[in-house]
Structures are given as structure tokens and as C-alpha cells.
Amino acid sequence: MLSEDSAADESQIEKARSADALTRLRVWVRTSMADPVLRTLVTATAVSRIGRGVFFAITVLFFTQIIGLSGTQAAVVLAAASGFGVAASFLGGWLADRWSARRLTFAFEALGGLFLIGYAFVGDFVSALVIACAGNFFDTIGHSARSAIIARGFSPDKRVHARAVLRTVTNLSIALGAGIAAVALASGTAWAYRAVIVVAGALGVLGALALLRLPARVDAPARAIVEPVRTETGSIDTSANKAAARASRRDWNRRSPWRDPRYLLLSLLSAIFGMQFGVAEVGMPLWITTATNAPEVMVAILLIVNTTLVVIFQVPMSRGTHDIRTAGRVTMLAGWLMAAACIVYALSAGLPAWFAIVVLVIAAVGHTFAEVLSQAGAWGLSFELADPERAGAYQGVFGMGFSISALAAPILVNATAIELGFAGWAILAVIFLGSALGIAAIAHRATTAVEPRIAD
């Protein structure tokens, strides 16, 4: 049995450790927020994503219980909005290479917030469809242009860190927004739903205002101006100037991500692995409610587990993934974790409730770490393998892959895991592991191609 003095000593040591942890946290926050670009993006994200969290939490119920749409109509509205987001992902990056990314991001994210307010005034299927498509289109353009800002606004070793910080802030803000949405859910009245939607949209506009403080260095560098070619007499040589202009356009077009097979393959494989979000959003809830003896409340509990672990581990586990080799390794580890998580999810079927709960928690933890690592690896590779002269277009293509993934994931997950059971989960495991292996192979080839030049 410990003496009183020993217990007091241990208490003091524990307090010192807690103080050290708090000091490290304060130093980390102060250091991270010293950069004006990150500070501005964090402010904008923290405010605007609260609004999105409100919207995510009540969308389906608002459509079905307040507007009176059928489940099929609500699904059509959400699918159509996602389809518009696919086109907007590339368009946002493409525009950010030509115009001010700061102004683009502000304008389109503010428009997205205004259309979100517009949801409060819809009353039928057509108006809901129009507002949803327009709102998601503008918000996605703004988000895509923001990726170009991150690519240009930070040094290579800071970009992944910035994305990790912003993702952490996004998760916290969405969780807070879901808490605000609980007011409408608890009330169940139309006016409460519409009121919180107006608040959500206003927060989106307010968050966009912070983007106006971004420095000019986040904008695309001005394209090189072709100097006029003159003859010996001093007159402008028209034919030579036309040839120079054509050469400049050819060089610009040659840098397009659509002419980069390696980057297109990376985007495709990352999109395939990105369907793991569909497992969390669609597969896990349906599996729990249709195939296991676990209580339905486990859906909410596992989502809380996921959010908590992402907030805690996304930043520290993203360190070093700006290095191509490291990014490939963590992606491969994510592939193994995701494949294992799929099998463990499958094993929860038919077990006693308490045992199923334990198995589901284990699967969700593995799934979350796969998500954290895969995102860190994807960010590093998407930045490092892109042409810096066309950062916006490259990030647009990469984001477009994830938009397509979001569309396809519910269909694939339902057709495999939910319809086929264990065999379907095994198919998903192979898909995730195969895509991770492909990404790791791209990273390996990229490092072996670069190293000889460094040696020279």
C-alpha cells in the first residue's frame, strides 16, 4: 500500500505531465496559427463547416418529414447534387489557375451559403432539386479552388500538415453543427428546421468572408507574357509572334493533368480507396441494422468513435507524408487496415449482441486508422506528383475523383457487403487492398525515377 507521501508525489508527477501536455498543445496551436494562410483557412473552415454540420444532420429528415418528399425523391435530389459536384470539382481548380483563387473561393463559398439558406424556402421536389444542385455546385467549386490555395500557399513540407489541421477543424465543426441541428430534431416542427437551415447558410457566408484576408501569394502566378518579336527594321514580326504564342499555349496545355497518365491513375486509385467513406456512411449503418444483433444506437456510437479518433490522430499521423516514399508506405498500411476492417465487420453478423458490439468497435477503429492514413498519403502524393504550374487543375482532377467515388460508393457497398454478406465484404477488402497496392506502386516508381537525378 502506498504511503501518503508517495501518493502525493505521484499526484504531483501526474499534474506535471498534464501541464507539459497542455504546454505542448499551446505551443503547437501557436506555431500552426502563426502562418497567415493557415490561420485564415482555419477561421473560415471552423465557421462555415458548422453550417454544413447542421445541414448534414437534418437533410434527409427535412426532405421527407417537412417538405414531404418520398425516400426515392430525396435520394434523387442528393444524387443529382453530387453529380453537379463532380463537374464543379475540376472547374474550380481550372478557374483557380486563371483567376484569383482567393476571390473565387470567397465568391463561390458565399454563394453556396446563400443557396443553403434557400433550402428554408423550398416546398416541393423541383425547387429542392434546383437548390440542391446549385448549392452543391458552387460550394464544390469553392472547395476545389481552396485546394489550389493550399497547394500554392504552403511549402511542400507544410501542405499535408495544413490539410490535416483543416480536416481536424472540419470534423470538430461538423460535430458542433450536428449538435445545433439537434434543436430542430428535438422540436420536429417545420419552423425549427427552417430556422436552423437559415443559421447554417448564414454561417457559410460568414465563414467565406474570412477568406478575403488571404495574402496574394496564394493566387496562381501570372502566365508568362510572350515578348513581341521584331524584325531588323524594328517592326513587329506577326508570323513569329503567332508562332511564339502557339508555343506558349502548347506548353500550357502540355502541363494539363489530362495529359499526365500517372496522375490520372493516382486519382482513379485514390477515388476507389475513397469509397471507404461509403462503408462508414452507408455500409456500416445498414449492416448493423440488418445483419447484426447489435443495437441501432451503435451507428451513432461508431460515428462518434470515428470522429474522435480523426480529431486526435489526423495531424500527428500525417507527419512526413509530404515525402513520396512515406506517403506510399502509409497508404499501403491503410490498405491492409481497411481490408482487415472489412473482414471484421463481416464477422459481427449473427453474434450475440455484446460480442457483436465489441467486434464492431474493433472494426470501426481499424477503419478509422485506415481513413486517417489513406488521407495523409493521398494528400502528400496529390501535391508532390502535380505540376506546380497547374496546381489548380491537378487538384481539381484529384478532387473530381473523390466526387465520383461519393456517387458510386453507396451503390457498390450495397451491392457487395449488404447484398452478399461475408463474400461481399471480402470483395470490398480485395478492392481496397488492390487500390492501396496500386498507389504504393506509383509512389515507389516516382521515387526511383527521382533518385537518379538527385544522385547526378
N, C-alpha and C positions, 0 to 999 in steps of 0.2 A: 504494500500500500504506500502511495507517495506521501511524503511529508507535506505540510502546508507551504514550507519554503520552496520545495521542488515544484509544487503545483503553481505557485506564484511565478517562479522562474519560467515555467513552460508557457504561462499566460502572457508574460512579457515578450517571450520569443515569438509567440503567435501574433501578437499585436505588431511587433516589428516587421514580421513578414507581410502582414496585411498592409502596413504603411509603405513598405517597399513596393508592393504590387500597385498600390494607388499612385505612388510617385512615378513608377514606370508608365502607368496608364496616362497620367497627366503629361509626362514628357512626350509620349507617343502622339497624343492628341495635339499638343502644342507644335510639335515638329511637323506633323502632317498638315495642319491648318496654316502653317507659315507660307505655303505656296498659294498665291492669289487665285490661280486657276482652280486648284482643288478646293479651296475654301468656298469659292463661288459655286462650284458644281455641287458641293455637299449641301450648301444652303438651299439651292434650287431643288435638289433632289429630295431633301428632307421635307420640304413644304409640299411640293407637287405630288409626291408619292403617297402622302397621307390621303389626298383626294382619291387617288387610284385605289388605295386600300378600301376606302368607303365603297367605291363603285364595284370592285371585285366581289365584295361580301354580299351585295344585295341585288346584283344584276338580274340573275335568273328569277328570283322571287318577285322583283319589281315587274319584270315582263309578264310573268304568269299570274300573279295574285293581284297586282294593281292595274296593269293595262288590260289584262285578260287574254293574253296570247296563249296559244296551246304550246305544249312542250316542243312540238315539231317546229312551230313558227319561231320560238325563241332560239332553237338550235340553228335555224336558217339565218336569223339575224346575226348571231355570233360568228357563224361560219363565213358569211358574206363580209363581215367586218374584218375578219382575219385575212380573207382573200385580198382585200384592198391593202392590208398591211404588207403583204408580200411585195406588191409593186412599189409601195412607198419606201420600203427598206433600201432598195437600190437608188431610187430617185433622190432620197435625202442625201446620200453620200455623193451622188453625181453632182447635185447642186452645190454641195459644200466645197467641191474642187473649183467652182467657178465664181461663186459669190461669197459674201461674208458668212462664215459658219456661225458666228455669234448672232447676227441678225436673223439668219434662217432659223436657228434653234429657238430663239425667243419668239419669233413670229408664229411658227407652226405649233410650238407647245402651248402658246397662249390661245391659238385657235382651237387646239384640242380641248383646252379647258372650257372655252366658250361653248363648244358643241356638247361637252359633258353637261353643262348647265341646261342645254337644250333638251336633254332627256326628261327633265322635270315637266316638260310641256307636251310630251308625246302622248297620244291616246289611242293609237291603232298600229297595226302591223307595218303599214307603209312608212309612216313617219318614224317609227322605231328603226326600220331598216335604213332609211336615209341618214338619220342622225348617227347611227352606229357606224356606218361605212365612212361617212365624212369625218367623224371624230377620230376614229382609229387611223384613218389615212393621214390626217395632219399630225396627230401625236406621234405616229411612227416615223414620219419624215423628220420631225424634230429630234426624236431619239437617235435616228441614224446620223443626222448631222452632228449630234453630240459625240458620237463615237469618233468622228473625224477630228473634233476638238481635242479629245483625249490623245489621239494619235499624234497630233502636232503640238499639243500644249505641254507635254512632258518628255523628259529624256527617256531613252529606251529602258533604262533600269527602273524607271518610276511609273511607267504606264500601267503595268499589271497591278502594281500597288494601288494606283488610283482607281482602277476598275474594281478591285477588291473592296476598297473603302466605300465606294459608291454602292456596291451591291449590299454591303452590310447596312448602310444607311437606308437603302431601299427596303430591305426586309423589316427593319425596325419601324419605318414609316408606314408600311403596308399593315403591319400588325396594329399600330396605333389607329390607322384608318378603320380597320375591321372593328376595333373597339367602339369607335364613333358610330359605325353602322349598326351596332347592337341596339342603339337607341331606337332606330326605325324598326328593327326586327322585333324588339320587345313591344313597341306600340302597335305595330301591324296596321297602322292607318295610312291612307294614301298621302295625307298632308305631311306625315313624318317622313315617309320615303322621299317625297319630292323635296322636302326641306334639306335633308342630308345630301341629296344629289346636288342641289344648288351650292351647298357648302363645299362639296367635293370639287365641283368645277371652279369655284372661286379660288380655292387653294391651288388648283392647277395654274390659273392665270397669275396668281401672286408668286408662285414659285418661278414662273417664267421670267418675271420682272428682274429677278436676281441675276439672270444671265447677261443682262446689259452691262454688268460690271466686268465682264471678261476682258482681258487685255487683247490688243490687236494681234499678238503673236500666234493666237490660235487659228487665225484665218489662213487660207491657202496662200502661198507665196504667189506674187503676180507672175503670170506666164511671161517668158522671155519675149521681148519685142524685137522683131526682126528689123535690123537696121537697113535702110534703103540702099540698094546697090546703085552706084553711079558710074557712068561712062567716063572716059578720059576728059571729055569736054565739060563734065560736071552735071550733065542731065541724068535723070533717073532712068536706069535700065529696067523697063517694065517687065520684060520676059524673065530677067534674072531675079527680080523681086517676087514674081509669081512662083518661080521655082523654089525660092527660099521659104516662102510662105507654105507651099505644099510640103516641103521637107519638115517644117516645124509641126504641121498638122499630123504628118505621118509619125513623127517621134512621139507626139502626144497620144495618138491612137495606139501606137505600139505598146505604150505603157498601160493600156486598159487591162483590168483584171480578166476580162473575157478572152484575152489572148495569153493568159497565164494558166496552162493546164494544171500545174502543181497547186496553185492557189484554189482553182475551181474544185479539184479533188479534195483538198483540205476542207473547203466549205461544205462539200457534199457529205464527207465522212463525219464532220462535226455536227451537221444537221441530223444525221442518222443517230449519233450518240445523244444529241439533244432531245430525242424522243423519250429519254428517261424522265423528263418533266411530265410527259403524258402518263407515265407509270404512276407518279405521285398524285397527279390531279384527277386521273380517270381510273387507272387500273387498280390502285390500292383501295380507294373507297368502294368500288364495285366488288372487288374480291372479298373485302371484309364483310360486306352486307349480303353477298350471295353464296359464298363458298366456305366461310369460316363460322365458328361458334362464338367468336369474339363479339362483344357488344358494339353497337354502332358508334358509341362515343369514342372508340379507338381511332376513328377517322380524324377527329379533331385533335386527339392527343398526339398522334403521329405527326400531324402537321405542325403542332407546337414544338415537338422534338426536332423536326427538320429545321424550322425557323431558328430555334435557339442555337443549334449546332452551327448553322451557317453564320450567324452573327458572331459566334465565338471564334470559329476556326477559319473563315474565309481569308482574312488578311494574313495571319501567320502562315497558313499553308500555301499562300500564293507567292511567298518569297522565293526569289531565284528563278521563277518560271519565265522571266524575260530571256533567259538563256535557252536556246532552241533544244539543246540536248536534254536539259532538265525538264522542259515542257513535254517532250516526248516521253520521258520516263514516268512523269506523274500521270499522263494520260493513259499509259499502259496499266499503271496501278489502278486507276479509276475503272478501266475496263474489267479487270479481274474482280474488283469490289462489286461492280454493277452486276456482273454475271452471277456472282455468289448471292447477291441480294435477291435476284430473280428466283433462284432455286429455293432460297429460304422462304420467300413469300409463298411459293407453291406448297412448301411443306406444312404451312399453317392450316391447310384445309382439313376439316374433319377432326381436328384435335380438340380435347376438352378446352373450355373457354379460357381457363387460367394459363394453360400451356400455349394456346394459340396467341394469347396476349404477349407472352414472353418471346415467342418466335417472331411475331410481327415487329416488336420493338427492335430485336436484333437485325431484322431485315431492313427496317427504316434507318437505323444508324449506319449500316453499311451503305445503303443507298445514298444517304446524305453525304457521307465522305466521298463517295464516287462523284456526286454532283459537285462538291467543292473543288476536288482535284481536277475534274474534267473542265470546269470553267476556268480555273487558273491556267491549265495547259492550253486551252483554246485561245484565251486572251493573248498569251505570250506568242503563240505561233501566228495568230491573225495579224499581230502588229509586226513581228520580225520578218515574216515572209512576204510582206506587202511592199510595193514600190512606194517610197515616201512622197514622190511627186504626185501620185494619185491616191493619197491616203483615204480620201472621202469615198471614192468609187470602190476601193478594195474593202473598206469597212461596210459599205452598202451591200456588196455582194455577200460578204460573210453574214451580215445580219439577215439578208433575204433568205439564206439557207435555214436559219432558225425560224423564220416566219413560216416557211413551207413545212418545216418539221412540226410546228404547233398545229398546223392544219391536218397533217397526216397522222400524228401520234394517236389521237383518240380512236381513229379507225383501225390502225394496226394493233394497238393494245387490246381493243375489244375483240378483234378477230383472232388473236392468239391467246393471250392469258385468260380472258374471260370465257371465250367460247371453247377452248381446247383444254383448259386446266393445266396440269403439270407439263404436258407436251408443249402447250403454248408458251408457258414461262421459259421452258428450255430453249424454244426458238428465239425468244427475246434475248436470253442470255448469250446465245451464239451471235446474234446481230450486234449487241453491244460490244462483246469481246472482239468481234471481227472489225468493227469500225475503229475501235481503240488501237488495234494492231496496225491498221492502215495508217492512222495518224502518226503513230510512233515510227513507222517505216518512213513516212515523209520527213519527219524530224531528223531521223538518222541519216537519210540521204542528203538532206540540206547541210548537216554538219560536216559530212565527209566531202561535200563539194566546196565548202568554205575553207576548211582547214589547209588544203594545199596552197591556196592563195596567201593565207596568213604565213605559212612557212616560208614562202618565197620572199 
